[in-house]
Amino acid sequence: MLKNKLEALLFSSGRKMGIEELSKLSHAKPDEIKSALVELKTEYDDKSSSVMIVNEGDSWKLTVREQFLPLVQKIVTE
């Protein structure tokens, strides 16, 4: 359930989100957030999805894999 909430938040925001922000929005503890994000990242990596979860320091983002960028860049605005 927490992973689903985090996935929805990351998808909807379209930007990097920090652990603290995700914690407040999902009403979960930061350590639970971190653990769920790591699991979610692994799931995306294991199924070779066209999207991936990227971790940069304390921030996380759901984004399109590089090989699919040319396909979507015409419809995605900066």
C-alpha positions as CSV (number, residue, x, y, z in Angstrom):
1,M,0.0,0.0,0.0
2,L,2.8,2.5,0.9
3,K,4.6,1.6,-2.4
4,N,1.4,2.4,-4.3
5,K,1.1,5.8,-2.6
6,L,4.7,6.7,-3.3
7,E,4.4,5.6,-6.9
8,A,1.3,7.8,-7.3
9,L,3.0,10.7,-5.7
10,L,6.1,10.4,-7.8
11,F,4.1,9.9,-11.0
12,S,1.8,12.8,-10.4
13,S,4.5,15.3,-9.3
14,G,6.8,14.7,-12.3
15,R,9.7,16.1,-10.3
16,K,12.2,15.0,-7.7
17,M,10.7,14.6,-4.2
18,G,12.5,14.3,-0.9
19,I,12.0,11.7,1.8
20,E,10.5,14.3,4.2
21,E,8.0,15.6,1.6
22,L,7.0,12.0,0.7
23,S,6.7,11.2,4.4
24,K,4.4,14.1,5.1
25,L,2.2,13.4,2.1
26,S,1.9,9.7,2.7
27,H,1.8,9.9,6.5
28,A,4.6,7.3,6.9
29,K,7.9,7.4,8.7
30,P,11.0,8.4,6.7
31,D,12.7,5.0,7.2
32,E,9.5,3.3,5.9
33,I,9.6,5.6,2.9
34,K,13.2,4.9,2.1
35,S,12.6,1.1,2.4
36,A,9.5,1.2,0.2
37,L,11.3,3.3,-2.4
38,V,14.2,0.9,-2.6
39,E,11.8,-2.0,-3.1
40,L,9.9,0.0,-5.8
41,K,13.1,0.8,-7.6
42,T,14.1,-2.8,-7.6
43,E,10.7,-3.9,-9.0
44,Y,10.9,-1.4,-11.8
45,D,14.5,-2.5,-12.6
46,D,13.5,-6.2,-12.5
47,K,10.7,-5.9,-15.0
48,S,12.7,-3.8,-17.4
49,S,10.0,-1.1,-17.4
50,S,10.1,1.9,-19.7
51,V,10.1,4.0,-16.6
52,M,12.4,3.9,-13.7
53,I,12.8,5.3,-10.2
54,V,16.0,7.4,-9.8
55,N,17.6,8.2,-6.5
56,E,19.8,11.3,-6.2
57,G,20.8,11.9,-2.6
58,D,17.7,12.4,-0.6
59,S,15.5,12.9,-3.7
60,W,13.6,10.4,-5.7
61,K,11.9,10.7,-9.1
62,L,9.9,8.5,-11.5
63,T,11.2,9.1,-15.0
64,V,11.4,7.6,-18.5
65,R,14.4,5.4,-19.3
66,E,16.9,7.0,-21.7
67,Q,16.0,4.8,-24.7
68,F,12.4,6.0,-24.6
69,L,13.2,9.7,-24.3
70,P,13.1,10.4,-28.1
71,L,9.7,8.8,-28.2
72,V,8.2,10.9,-25.5
73,Q,10.0,14.2,-25.8
74,K,7.6,15.5,-28.4
75,I,4.7,15.3,-25.8
76,V,6.6,16.2,-22.6
77,T,7.1,19.8,-21.8
78,E,10.0,21.0,-19.8
